[in-house]
Amino acid sequence: MRHRLIVPGAAALSLLLAIPASAASYTPGAPGAGDSYYPESGNGGYDVSHYDLRLKYQPKTDLLEGTATLLATTTQDLSRFNLDFGLKVSEIRVNGKKASFATSGKHELEVTPAAPLPKGKQISVVVRYAGKPSELKIDGFSAWHRTPDGGVIAQEPDAAVWWFPSNDHPTDKATYDISVSVPDGNQALSNGVLLSQTSKLGWTRYNWRSDKPQATYLTTLAVGKFDVTKDTTANGLPVITAVSKDLGSYEGSARASIERTTEVTEWLESVFGPYPFNSVGGYVPNVKAGYALETQTRPFYGKEAFANGTNVSVVVHELAHQWYGDSVSVKDWKDIWVNEGFARYSQWLWSEKEGEGTGQELADYVYAQHPADDPFWKVKPGDPGPENQFHGAVYDRGALALQALRNEVGDKAFFGLLKSWPTDKKYGNASVHDFVTYAERKTGKPLAGLFDTWLFQPSKPAAAAAKKTLGARAAAPAKAVAQPKSWKSIQATNHVHDHGHGHGH
């Protein structure tokens, strides 16, 4: 934008000269976090440390009323800053004082505090709002699911903009207190542990706390009528699972699947190390969706995920994400392999444990099933592009890369990596490059070429390269490679992140 040069008069000039020179350093925070795939996600100029959400939801009308308090620290001298949010806001206060605000773009809320905010300052931002989340459409899409008895939010990469204002990018994690008031007879499920539950004048308030760093898209809310089961793991970790009371024919397979959560979590701890959060579980609402999502501590499972019967493999996948994706999260959405490649490989390891096909047998089968001209090999798991972020190749070819790594470095070093990575990077963010350099440092082997072959080349690795890292069977004809017993249940989770829209903004 061009500006005309205006020469101030003497009075105006004296006012300009009275402004401290340092005031020029106060500038607006960026309207995005700089993500390669989703430039409008997140914002610049501040880091959030805690969200306190005090909500009231009426299932009959889908009206959500909220007061969100964000505690943050400025990372630059800020004249104003953005929040990502879509519902109607009535008031914003920054450090207790009323702030002005405006909307822009698809979900930008521009906040101008009463006074500029210096770098390194701890700030509080209070936002009062109300609206019907299901009526908020961004690119013609709403992430909020209405159910016969309530509402549910669980979506990737966007979810928060439909129900609370935030810095909506995985690189800005925070802790959460989520307090939700719903009509008596309904329940409110969220992340972490339930601190208290109180009833008054026909409304029941549920107070949830997630006390470890959590990305915005991993924050979930479900209101409805659920059968809730509580348990503890061998290590005393609280387990909370819930199944909607009106799942109909899906109930048996859904319950039989998520009731294995305690067992799966204990096994995953033996593979990935200590569980990183304050509770674990999962829930199945009456949402006609086939996808599942690793919402932190409490994965969401659409009921259609169990349309063909019990599927423990999808539970393994989502719980594996608690280490790979939730505790260690992407730096940029192009780094999705550090989430999905490992979650898929955990399914291969579960298959191996259950005697339904080893990681090697599954790798051989994947390699054999896709001829060289299959578009499968055009997708680069290490940077698949936003249109292919959740393509099957990110999962299966991504897992192939890990089997190749396992064969290259040996089981001892490989399983050591699976444990040390989520321990050393706990609660942080990482890229594909970070993992490659980490693996090279830990094993003392040059691995960049291996990862380039399996993650970044838009072609099927040649038989010679495949035989070197996958073994002699890699060159076998497709018909000669038997389908592992676990194959169908694993493939049934291929669409777990197929959320029915373009994953865009």
C-alpha positions as CSV (number, residue, x, y, z in Angstrom):
1,M,0.0,0.0,0.0
2,R,1.3,3.4,-0.9
3,H,1.0,6.4,1.5
4,R,1.1,10.1,0.5
5,L,3.8,12.0,2.3
6,I,2.2,14.6,4.5
7,V,4.4,17.4,5.9
8,P,3.1,18.2,9.4
9,G,2.5,21.7,10.6
10,A,4.5,23.2,13.5
11,A,2.0,22.1,16.2
12,A,1.8,18.6,14.8
13,L,5.5,18.4,14.5
14,S,6.0,19.3,18.2
15,L,3.6,16.5,19.1
16,L,5.5,14.1,17.0
17,L,8.8,15.1,18.6
18,A,7.3,14.5,22.0
19,I,6.8,10.8,21.3
20,P,9.7,8.7,22.6
21,A,11.9,7.4,19.8
22,S,11.4,3.9,21.1
23,A,7.7,4.1,20.2
24,A,8.8,3.4,16.6
25,S,9.7,-0.1,17.7
26,Y,6.1,-1.0,18.5
27,T,4.7,-2.9,15.5
28,P,1.8,-5.2,14.9
29,G,2.3,-8.9,15.5
30,A,2.3,-11.1,12.3
31,P,-1.1,-12.4,11.3
32,G,0.4,-15.9,10.8
33,A,3.0,-18.2,12.4
34,G,4.8,-18.7,9.0
35,D,3.6,-22.2,8.3
36,S,4.5,-23.6,4.9
37,Y,1.1,-25.1,4.3
38,Y,-1.2,-22.9,6.3
39,P,0.2,-19.3,6.4
40,E,-2.9,-18.0,8.1
41,S,-2.5,-20.4,11.1
42,G,-1.2,-18.9,14.3
43,N,0.1,-15.4,14.9
44,G,3.3,-13.6,15.8
45,G,4.4,-11.4,18.6
46,Y,3.5,-13.5,21.7
47,D,3.6,-16.9,23.2
48,V,0.6,-18.3,25.2
49,S,1.4,-20.2,28.4
50,H,-2.2,-20.9,29.6
51,Y,-5.8,-20.9,28.5
52,D,-8.6,-20.6,31.0
53,L,-11.9,-21.3,29.2
54,R,-15.2,-20.8,31.1
55,L,-18.0,-21.9,28.9
56,K,-21.8,-22.5,28.9
57,Y,-23.4,-24.6,26.2
58,Q,-27.0,-25.3,25.4
59,P,-27.4,-28.4,23.3
60,K,-30.9,-27.6,22.1
61,T,-29.9,-24.4,20.4
62,D,-26.2,-24.9,19.9
63,L,-25.5,-21.6,21.7
64,L,-22.0,-21.4,23.2
65,E,-21.2,-18.6,25.5
66,G,-17.6,-18.1,26.7
67,T,-15.0,-16.1,28.6
68,A,-11.5,-17.0,27.6
69,T,-8.5,-15.8,29.6
70,L,-5.1,-16.2,27.8
71,L,-1.9,-15.8,29.7
72,A,1.0,-14.9,27.4
73,T,4.4,-13.3,27.0
74,T,5.2,-10.8,24.3
75,T,8.1,-11.7,22.0
76,Q,8.4,-8.2,20.4
77,D,7.3,-4.6,21.1
78,L,3.6,-4.9,20.2
79,S,1.3,-2.2,19.0
80,R,-1.4,-4.8,18.4
81,F,-1.7,-8.5,17.9
82,N,-4.0,-11.1,16.3
83,L,-6.0,-14.0,17.7
84,D,-7.5,-16.8,15.6
85,F,-11.2,-16.9,16.2
86,G,-14.5,-17.0,14.4
87,L,-17.4,-16.4,16.8
88,K,-18.8,-13.0,17.7
89,V,-16.9,-11.2,20.4
90,S,-18.5,-8.6,22.7
91,E,-15.5,-7.4,24.7
92,I,-11.7,-7.8,25.0
93,R,-9.5,-6.7,27.9
94,V,-5.7,-6.7,27.9
95,N,-4.2,-6.5,31.3
96,G,-7.5,-5.5,32.7
97,K,-8.2,-2.6,30.4
98,K,-10.6,-2.6,27.5
99,A,-9.0,-3.1,24.1
100,S,-10.4,-2.3,20.7
101,F,-10.7,-5.1,18.2
102,A,-11.7,-5.8,14.6
103,T,-11.9,-8.8,12.3
104,S,-10.1,-9.5,9.1
105,G,-9.4,-12.4,6.8
106,K,-11.1,-15.8,7.4
107,H,-10.6,-16.0,11.1
108,E,-8.4,-13.1,12.3
109,L,-9.3,-11.1,15.4
110,E,-7.1,-8.0,15.5
111,V,-6.6,-6.7,19.1
112,T,-5.3,-3.2,19.9
113,P,-4.5,-2.8,23.6
114,A,-5.1,0.5,25.4
115,A,-1.3,0.9,25.6
116,P,1.5,-0.7,23.5
117,L,3.0,-3.8,25.0
118,P,6.8,-4.0,25.4
119,K,8.8,-7.1,24.5
120,G,9.1,-9.7,27.3
121,K,6.0,-8.5,29.2
122,Q,3.6,-11.0,30.8
123,I,0.0,-10.2,29.6
124,S,-3.5,-11.4,30.2
125,V,-6.1,-11.3,27.5
126,V,-9.8,-11.8,28.4
127,V,-12.3,-12.4,25.5
128,R,-16.0,-12.5,26.0
129,Y,-18.0,-14.1,23.2
130,A,-21.1,-16.1,22.1
131,G,-22.3,-17.8,19.0
132,K,-23.5,-21.1,17.4
133,P,-20.3,-22.9,16.3
134,S,-22.1,-25.1,13.7
135,E,-23.2,-22.0,11.9
136,L,-19.6,-20.7,11.6
137,K,-18.4,-21.7,8.1
138,I,-14.8,-21.2,7.0
139,D,-14.3,-22.1,3.3
140,G,-17.8,-23.5,3.5
141,F,-16.9,-25.9,6.3
142,S,-17.6,-26.2,10.0
143,A,-15.5,-28.4,12.3
144,W,-18.2,-28.4,14.9
145,H,-20.3,-31.5,14.9
146,R,-23.9,-31.3,16.1
147,T,-25.1,-34.6,17.6
148,P,-28.7,-35.6,18.7
149,D,-27.8,-34.7,22.3
150,G,-25.1,-32.0,22.0
151,G,-22.0,-31.0,20.1
152,V,-18.4,-32.1,19.5
153,I,-15.2,-30.4,18.3
154,A,-12.2,-32.5,17.1
155,Q,-10.5,-31.6,13.9
156,E,-7.1,-31.3,12.3
157,P,-5.4,-28.9,11.5
158,D,-8.1,-26.5,12.5
159,A,-10.5,-26.7,15.5
160,A,-10.0,-23.9,18.0
161,V,-11.4,-21.1,15.8
162,W,-14.9,-22.6,16.2
163,W,-14.9,-22.4,20.0
164,F,-12.1,-20.4,21.6
165,P,-9.7,-17.6,20.7
166,S,-6.1,-18.7,20.4
167,N,-2.7,-18.7,18.8
168,D,-3.7,-21.5,16.5
169,H,-0.5,-23.3,15.6
170,P,1.2,-26.4,17.1
171,T,4.4,-24.4,17.9
172,D,2.5,-22.4,20.6
173,K,1.5,-25.0,23.2
174,A,-0.1,-24.1,26.5
175,T,-1.7,-25.7,29.5
176,Y,-5.5,-25.6,29.9
177,D,-8.3,-25.2,32.4
178,I,-11.6,-25.9,30.7
179,S,-14.8,-25.3,32.7
180,V,-18.1,-26.1,30.9
181,S,-21.6,-25.7,32.2
182,V,-24.3,-27.8,30.5
183,P,-28.0,-28.6,31.3
184,D,-28.4,-31.3,34.0
185,G,-28.4,-34.8,32.4
186,N,-25.7,-33.9,30.0
187,Q,-22.0,-34.4,30.4
188,A,-19.0,-32.3,29.2
189,L,-15.8,-34.2,28.2
190,S,-12.5,-32.5,27.6
191,N,-8.8,-33.0,28.0
192,G,-6.9,-34.1,31.1
193,V,-8.4,-34.9,34.4
194,L,-11.8,-33.9,35.8
195,L,-11.1,-31.7,38.9
196,S,-14.7,-31.2,40.0
197,Q,-18.3,-31.5,39.0
198,T,-21.0,-29.3,40.6
199,S,-24.8,-28.7,39.9
200,K,-26.9,-25.6,40.5
201,L,-30.2,-24.4,39.2
202,G,-30.5,-27.0,36.5
203,W,-27.0,-26.8,35.2
204,T,-23.9,-28.9,35.8
205,R,-20.4,-27.5,35.6
206,Y,-17.5,-29.8,34.6
207,N,-13.9,-28.5,35.4
208,W,-11.2,-30.2,33.4
209,R,-7.4,-29.6,33.6
210,S,-4.7,-30.5,31.1
211,D,-1.4,-29.5,32.9
212,K,1.1,-30.3,30.2
213,P,1.8,-28.3,27.0
214,Q,-0.9,-28.9,24.5
215,A,-1.5,-27.7,20.9
216,T,-4.7,-25.9,20.1
217,Y,-6.0,-28.4,17.6
218,L,-5.5,-31.2,20.1
219,T,-7.9,-29.5,22.5
220,T,-11.4,-31.1,22.4
221,L,-14.9,-30.7,23.8
222,A,-17.8,-33.0,23.7
223,V,-21.3,-32.4,25.2
224,G,-23.9,-35.1,25.3
225,K,-25.0,-38.2,27.2
226,F,-22.2,-40.8,27.6
227,D,-21.4,-44.0,29.5
228,V,-18.1,-43.1,31.2
229,T,-15.7,-45.8,32.4
230,K,-12.8,-45.0,34.7
231,D,-9.7,-47.1,35.3
232,T,-6.0,-46.8,36.0
233,T,-2.9,-48.2,34.3
234,A,-0.3,-50.3,36.2
235,N,1.5,-47.1,36.8
236,G,-1.5,-45.4,38.4
237,L,-2.4,-43.2,35.4
238,P,-6.1,-42.3,35.3
239,V,-7.9,-43.8,32.3
240,I,-11.2,-42.2,31.2
241,T,-13.2,-43.6,28.3
242,A,-16.7,-42.6,27.2
243,V,-19.2,-44.0,24.7
244,S,-22.3,-42.1,23.5
245,K,-25.5,-43.7,24.9
246,D,-27.1,-43.6,21.4
247,L,-24.5,-45.4,19.2
248,G,-27.0,-48.1,18.3
249,S,-25.4,-51.0,16.4
250,Y,-21.9,-49.4,16.7
251,E,-21.9,-49.6,20.5
252,G,-20.5,-53.1,20.9
253,S,-17.5,-52.7,18.5
254,A,-16.8,-49.2,19.7
255,R,-16.8,-50.2,23.4
256,A,-14.8,-53.4,22.7
257,S,-12.2,-51.3,21.0
258,I,-11.6,-48.4,23.3
259,E,-11.9,-50.6,26.4
260,R,-8.5,-51.8,25.4
261,T,-7.0,-48.4,26.1
262,T,-5.4,-49.3,29.4
263,E,-3.7,-52.4,27.9
264,V,-2.5,-50.5,24.8
265,T,-1.2,-47.6,26.8
266,E,0.9,-50.0,29.0
267,W,2.3,-51.7,25.9
268,L,3.1,-48.4,24.3
269,E,5.0,-47.3,27.4
270,S,7.2,-50.4,26.8
271,V,7.9,-49.2,23.3
272,F,8.1,-45.4,23.6
273,G,8.8,-44.8,27.3
274,P,6.8,-43.2,30.1
275,Y,3.4,-41.8,29.1
276,P,3.9,-38.0,29.0
277,F,0.5,-36.6,30.3
278,N,-1.7,-36.6,33.3
279,S,-4.4,-39.0,32.0
280,V,-5.3,-41.1,29.0
281,G,-8.5,-42.4,27.5
282,G,-10.8,-41.8,24.5
283,Y,-14.4,-41.2,23.5
284,V,-16.9,-42.2,20.8
285,P,-19.7,-39.7,20.3
286,N,-22.6,-40.1,18.0
287,V,-20.9,-38.5,15.1
288,K,-21.3,-40.0,11.7
289,A,-17.6,-39.7,10.9
290,G,-15.0,-42.4,10.0
291,Y,-12.0,-40.4,11.2
292,A,-10.3,-40.5,14.5
293,L,-8.0,-37.8,16.1
294,E,-5.3,-37.9,18.7
295,T,-6.9,-35.1,20.9
296,Q,-4.5,-34.9,23.8
297,T,-5.1,-37.5,26.6
298,R,-8.6,-38.2,25.1
299,P,-8.6,-39.3,21.5
300,F,-11.8,-38.8,19.5
301,Y,-13.2,-41.8,17.5
302,G,-16.0,-41.2,15.0
303,K,-18.4,-44.1,15.2
304,E,-17.9,-45.1,11.6
305,A,-14.3,-46.1,12.5
306,F,-16.0,-49.2,14.0
307,A,-18.4,-49.8,11.1
308,N,-16.8,-53.1,10.3
309,G,-16.4,-54.3,13.8
310,T,-13.9,-54.0,16.6
311,N,-10.6,-52.3,15.6
312,V,-7.9,-52.1,18.3
313,S,-5.4,-51.0,15.7
314,V,-7.0,-47.5,15.4
315,V,-6.7,-47.2,19.2
316,V,-3.0,-48.1,18.9
317,H,-2.6,-45.4,16.3
318,E,-4.2,-42.6,18.2
319,L,-2.6,-43.5,21.5
320,A,0.8,-43.7,19.8
321,H,0.3,-40.1,18.8
322,Q,0.3,-39.1,22.5
323,W,4.1,-39.5,22.2
324,Y,4.5,-38.8,18.5
325,G,2.4,-35.8,17.5
326,D,1.1,-34.6,20.9
327,S,4.2,-34.5,23.2
328,V,6.6,-34.1,20.3
329,S,4.7,-32.0,17.7
330,V,5.4,-30.7,14.3
331,K,7.3,-27.5,13.8
332,D,5.5,-27.0,10.5
333,W,2.6,-28.9,9.0
334,K,5.0,-30.1,6.2
335,D,6.6,-32.2,9.0
336,I,3.5,-34.4,9.3
337,W,5.7,-37.6,9.0
338,V,7.0,-37.2,12.5
339,N,3.4,-37.7,13.6
340,E,1.9,-40.2,11.1
341,G,4.9,-42.3,10.1
342,F,5.4,-43.3,13.7
343,A,1.8,-43.8,14.6
344,R,1.4,-46.1,11.6
345,Y,4.5,-48.0,12.5
346,S,3.2,-48.5,16.0
347,Q,0.3,-50.4,14.3
348,W,2.9,-52.6,12.6
349,L,4.6,-53.3,15.9
350,W,1.3,-54.1,17.5
351,S,0.7,-56.6,14.6
352,E,4.1,-58.1,15.3
353,K,3.3,-58.5,19.0
354,E,-0.1,-60.0,18.3
355,G,1.5,-62.5,15.8
356,E,-0.5,-61.1,12.9
357,G,2.4,-60.0,10.7
358,T,5.8,-58.6,11.5
359,G,7.0,-55.1,10.6
360,Q,9.1,-56.7,7.9
361,E,6.2,-58.7,6.4
362,L,4.1,-55.6,6.3
363,A,6.9,-53.6,4.7
364,D,7.4,-56.3,2.1
365,Y,3.6,-56.3,1.3
366,V,3.4,-52.5,1.0
367,Y,6.4,-52.4,-1.3
368,A,5.0,-55.2,-3.5
369,Q,1.5,-53.9,-3.8
370,H,2.4,-50.6,-5.4
371,P,4.0,-50.9,-8.9
372,A,6.5,-48.2,-10.0
373,D,3.8,-46.2,-11.8
374,D,1.5,-46.1,-8.9
375,P,0.7,-42.4,-7.8
376,F,1.5,-43.7,-4.3
377,W,5.2,-43.2,-5.0
378,K,4.7,-39.6,-6.2
379,V,3.8,-38.5,-2.7
380,K,6.8,-37.5,-0.6
381,P,6.1,-38.3,3.1
382,G,8.8,-35.9,4.2
383,D,7.0,-33.0,2.5
384,P,3.8,-34.2,0.9
385,G,2.1,-30.9,0.3
386,P,-1.1,-29.7,1.9
387,E,-3.2,-31.5,-0.7
388,N,-1.6,-34.9,0.3
389,Q,-0.9,-34.2,4.0
390,F,-3.0,-37.2,5.0
391,H,-2.5,-39.4,1.9
392,G,-2.1,-43.1,2.5
393,A,1.6,-42.8,1.4
394,V,2.4,-40.6,4.4
395,Y,1.3,-43.5,6.5
396,D,2.5,-46.6,4.7
397,R,5.5,-45.2,2.9
398,G,6.2,-43.3,6.0
399,A,6.3,-46.6,8.0
400,L,8.4,-48.2,5.2
401,A,11.0,-45.6,6.0
402,L,11.1,-46.7,9.6
403,Q,11.4,-50.4,8.7
404,A,14.3,-49.5,6.5
405,L,15.8,-47.6,9.4
406,R,15.3,-50.6,11.7
407,N,17.0,-52.9,9.3
408,E,19.9,-50.4,8.8
409,V,20.7,-49.8,12.4
410,G,19.5,-53.0,14.1
411,D,16.8,-53.6,16.6
412,K,18.7,-52.4,19.7
413,A,19.6,-49.0,18.2
414,F,16.2,-48.6,16.6
415,F,14.1,-49.3,19.6
416,G,16.4,-47.1,21.6
417,L,15.6,-44.3,19.2
418,L,11.8,-44.9,19.6
419,K,12.2,-44.3,23.3
420,S,14.8,-41.6,23.5
421,W,13.3,-39.2,20.8
422,P,10.0,-38.6,22.7
423,T,12.0,-38.3,26.0
424,D,14.6,-35.9,24.7
425,K,12.1,-33.8,22.7
426,K,9.2,-34.0,25.3
427,Y,6.6,-31.2,25.0
428,G,8.5,-29.6,22.2
429,N,8.3,-29.3,18.4
430,A,10.4,-31.0,15.7
431,S,10.9,-31.4,12.0
432,V,11.7,-34.3,9.7
433,H,15.3,-32.9,9.4
434,D,15.5,-32.8,13.2
435,F,14.7,-36.5,13.4
436,V,17.2,-37.4,10.7
437,T,20.1,-35.6,12.4
438,Y,19.0,-37.0,15.7
439,A,19.1,-40.6,14.4
440,E,22.5,-40.0,12.8
441,R,23.9,-38.7,16.1
442,K,22.4,-41.4,18.2
443,T,23.4,-44.3,15.9
444,G,26.7,-42.9,14.5
445,K,25.6,-43.9,11.0
446,P,25.1,-41.7,7.9
447,L,21.3,-42.0,7.4
448,A,20.5,-38.9,5.2
449,G,20.6,-41.0,2.0
450,L,18.2,-43.6,3.4
451,F,15.7,-41.0,4.5
452,D,16.0,-39.2,1.2
453,T,15.2,-42.4,-0.7
454,W,12.1,-43.3,1.4
455,L,10.7,-39.9,2.3
456,F,11.7,-37.4,-0.4
457,Q,12.1,-39.1,-3.8
458,P,8.9,-39.0,-5.9
459,S,9.5,-42.5,-7.2
460,K,9.5,-46.1,-6.1
461,P,12.9,-47.0,-4.6
462,A,14.7,-49.3,-7.0
463,A,14.8,-53.0,-6.2
464,A,18.5,-52.8,-5.3
465,A,18.0,-50.0,-2.8
466,A,14.9,-51.8,-1.4
467,K,16.7,-55.1,-1.1
468,K,19.5,-53.3,0.8
469,T,17.2,-51.9,3.5
470,L,14.1,-54.0,3.3
471,G,15.6,-57.4,2.5
472,A,15.6,-59.9,-0.4
473,R,11.8,-60.2,-0.5
474,A,11.6,-56.6,-1.7
475,A,12.2,-57.8,-5.2
476,A,9.6,-60.6,-5.1
477,P,6.5,-60.3,-7.4
478,A,3.4,-58.9,-5.7
479,K,1.6,-62.2,-6.0
480,A,4.4,-64.0,-4.2
481,V,4.1,-61.8,-1.1
482,A,1.3,-63.0,1.3
483,Q,-1.0,-60.5,2.9
484,P,-0.4,-60.2,6.6
485,K,-3.3,-61.1,8.8
486,S,-3.4,-57.6,10.3
487,W,-3.4,-55.8,7.0
488,K,-7.2,-55.1,6.7
489,S,-7.5,-53.8,10.2
490,I,-4.5,-51.5,9.7
491,Q,-5.8,-50.3,6.3
492,A,-9.2,-49.6,7.9
493,T,-7.4,-46.8,9.7
494,N,-6.1,-45.2,6.5
495,H,-8.9,-42.7,6.5
496,V,-8.6,-41.9,10.2
497,H,-7.6,-38.3,9.3
498,D,-9.8,-38.0,6.3
499,H,-11.9,-35.3,7.7
500,G,-14.1,-34.6,4.7
501,H,-12.6,-31.2,3.8
502,G,-9.4,-29.9,2.3
503,H,-7.6,-29.5,5.6
504,G,-7.2,-25.9,4.6
505,H,-8.4,-22.6,6.1
